[in-house]
Amino acid sequence: MNIDHQKPRDEAMEKIENYMIKNNLKPDDKLPSERAMCEMWDFNRSTLRSAIKQLILEGKIYNKNGSGTYVARRKLVRNLQDVYGFYQTAQNAGRRIDTKVLRVDFCETPKNIGRKMKLPLGHKLMRIVRLRCLDGIPVVISTIYLDAVRFPGLEDVDFNGVSLYEVLKERYGVDVSGGMEKLSIAYCDEEEAGYLEIEEGAPVIYQSGVTMDQQDVIFEYFKEITRSEYVCFASELTRR
């Protein structure tokens, strides 16, 4: 008869989760140090780190570099069927959202983006790269390409604390009506890992697509990489 023995990593995960429940830990409460947890439950360091890594991937805890391990908030759920961007979704959920602009510049339309935006090669594009933090934790790197001819003066806007879509609506009369996007798994490079405070080569959600205005004209091409520990994507199915 085969007996299914619990793996050491799974046992360590269970111990950590039970500790969180027993001690009524809330989001952003700190867990004991790795050394303390190893001594509490007689685990070796590699087993405990494997358990911590898995719980981070599941969005139950998170690491602060040089500070320790903390209880995570619930994942932010982004509905694939609505037109809200990350900023509006986080605001609607009552979460704190901070933005750091990494780059604002201009470039010529390359072939792949031109085909998606229906713009000719060499057309002037505005590129905005931003790091989005959720409750103080860096979770998304967003790169957006916009038709620079259609949105003159947009480069003068401070995007650190505003929604791009709100600016486009107020200043240029553009309302978001829909879009097309696709999701896949990617692995972050050294620069991306530095911004997101994770290991190089760590898996992230890669999202790319286009956004259309109220006349169904494509005005934006975007790509985002997202830490799956803190954000998940969902689609609501209904029966007609």
Secondary structure, 3 states (H helix, E strand, C coil): CCCCCCCHHHHHHHHHHHHHHHCCCCCCCECCCHHHHHHHHCCCHHHHHHHHHHHHHCCCEEEECCCEEEECCCCEEEECCCCCCHHHHHHHCCCCEEEEEEEEEEEECCHHHHHHHCCCCCCEEEEEEEEEEECCEEEEEEEEEEECCCCCCHHHCCCCCCCHHHHHHHHHCCCEEEEEEEEEEEECCHHHHHHHCCCCCCEEEEEEEEEEECCCCEEEEEEEEECCCCEEEECCCCCC
